[in-house]
Each structure stands twice: as structure tokens, then as C-alpha cells.
Amino acid sequence: MPPPGDGWLDGARRVPSPNFDERPEGVAVDLIVLHNISLPPGQFGGAAIESLFTNTLDCSAHPFYGQLAGVRVSAHLLIRRDGELVQFVPLHRRAWHAGASRWNGRERCNDFSIGIELEGADDVPYAAAQYACAARTVRTLQAWFPIADVVGHSDVAPDRKTDPGPAFDWIRFRRLLASGGTAA
């Protein structure tokens, strides 16, 4: 089954980001990069992540936000702590999530990947609802794209990124992915 023609997932809340562009012609999407994000760091909930990805973040609202002034980033998807799926960029477009990156000898992972942000922090356990949503979402994406690998941001940019961090339970995630989301 091919992905939806408009690139938007059914069941995901749409929050369109302007931070995307076209993928290079003829490049297949075959990688998923998992990230984490919390704004301010270590705090969950609120609208700051969506504001960052839509270029509407009030950089004076928190001391940490000052360093984000002028930053233009996005991800395809965000999974909130309660398992809500939010989509910012159509799947067939290139979101700006991985930055300077490399996987299996290929540079510029944004060209051939889908970025999924998990609302979280490196050292805070992720919620069961997030694992379940991530597994369901990745399985859906695997049905549409020739996904060869699901990796962390730390895998594609190891010199500068640590997410999704040691609190992300890869074994649990892979078990859920293999079972179709029914394993604990």
C-alpha cells in the first residue's frame, strides 16, 4: 500500500511547518531517525515544540529559548508523552531534523529519512503510550517505504547528538515493533 497522496497520516494532528523542502529526485526514503525534544529542556507539555517547528516560538518566554532565535527546524512527526501523534511535514517532503548527519556511508540523512521526535529527554523514561505509538507508526511507514533501519539521532550524528538517549529502551521498542504493538 503506498503512502497517502498528500503525505499526511490519518489520525495524526496536523500542525504544518514551513521548515521543509523537496527531497532529491530519485532518492528513496529508507531510514527512520528517532529524536527527543522537550522545551524548556526536561519539561513536558505545552505548545513550545509546536511553536519551534512553526517558527512562532517566543524566544523571550524562557531563558533557554534565546539560543533558538532564528533556528529553523522541523520533524515529520512528534509523539507526545500521552501517545498523541502530531505531524508537521508531509512524508514525501524533506523535514529539517537530522542536520549534519551520516548513515551507512551516506551524508545528509534528511534526504532519505523520516524524523520522529519523542517528547522526552535523554535521561527521563519514555511513556508506554509513546512506545506503542512509535511502534504502530513505524510499522505503517514500513508498509509504505523501503525502511532498512530505525536509528537514533545519536547514530547519525554521534559527535554532536545523544538523543533519544539512554532512557530510550530499544529492546522494548523493537519487541513492540516485531509484535505489531501487542507485546509489553
Beta strands, then each sheet from edge to edge (+ up, - down):
strand 1: 13-14
strand 2: 20-22
strand 3: 31-37
strand 4: 77-79
strand 5: 85-87
strand 6: 93-95
strand 7: 102-103
strand 8: 106-107
strand 9: 113-119
strand 10: 149-152
sheet 1: 1+ 5+ 4- 9- 3- 10-
sheet 2: 2+ 6-
sheet 3: 7+ 8-
end
